[in-house]
Amino acid sequence: MSYHVFHRVRWKKATTPGWPGDREPYPAASKHTIGYASDEESARRMCREWNNANDPGKYSRRAEYEAG
């Protein structure tokens, strides 16, 4: 099994009033490929390294992975 490692934002600017921090969830955010891993531990390591090297910013841009 291989793992797709990518980053995306988890929040977007709120389109309706009342969301805390003027942000609302963004489940349809585009995925930007970082790379592929052959095992889950390698995928976790890639995510950890990417997250440590990149500021998540206001909209929480973070690395994730999925089996594929």
N, C-alpha and C positions, 0 to 999 in steps of 0.2 A: 504494500500500500504506500502511496506517496501523499504528501501534504503540501497544499498550496499556502504559502505564507504571503500575507498582504497587509496593507494599511488602509484605513479609511477613517473618516470622522464619525463620531457617534452622535453628535448634536448638530443642529443648524439654527440659524436665527429664527426666532419664533414668528410665526405668521399670524398668530392669534394672541391677544393680550392675556396676561396672567401666568405665563410660564416663568418659573424661578430663573433668575439670571438672564432673562430674555432669550432662552434657548429651549428648543423642543427636540425630542428624539428624532433621529434621521435613519431609520432602518433601510432605506433605499439608497444610501450613499454608495458612490462608485468605489470599487475595490481596485487598489493599485498594487500590482505584484512586486514583491520583494524578491521572491525566489521559490524554490521547491526543496522539500526535504524528504529523505527516504524513510525516516522514522519520526515518531512523535516527539521524542526527546530533542532531536535536532531542530524540529519546528519550534518547540518551546524556546530553545536557546536562541534561534534566529529572532524570534519575537522579543525576547528579553534584551538582546543586544541592540536591536533597532529602537526599542522604546527608551533604552538608556541613552542613546545617542541623539534622540529627537524630542524636542519640546512638544507636548501634546496641544498646547495652545488653548484658546477659549472653547473650541469645539471638540476637544478630546480626540485628536488624531492619534490612533494607536495601532500597533501591529496585532494581527490575529492569524489564526490558521484554520484550515478545514481539510478534512480528508477528501481525497479526490482521485 
